[in-house]
Every structure is written in C-alpha cells, then in structure tokens.
Amino acid sequence: MKFLGELLGRPKNETAVLLFPVGYPADDARAPKLERKCVEEISVWFDTPERA
C-alpha cells in the first residue's frame, strides 16, 4: 500500500495495516466500556487544489 502512504503524506517508515476480526466472541468474553471520540478529535483536514 505504498500509494496510500504517499497520498496521505506519511513517513516512509510507516506502513498501512488493516485488522479484520472474524468469528464470534467467547461466551465469557468481556470488552471495556469505550466512549466515541468526536470527528474533530481524530481528523486532520488538508487543503487540496481544485481538480481540473
């Protein structure tokens, strides 16, 4: 995914990775109570030139 790093302007030492869990949780599985962050907290917006 070299193109993705170039597109997003990331350093060459970073690699894009996708983790896709499949299956069903165990009957006794527990998950922490998580709160969603607002989009402004996690986003970075770049100005892009107008497309011709």
Beta strands, then each sheet from edge to edge (+ up, - down):
end
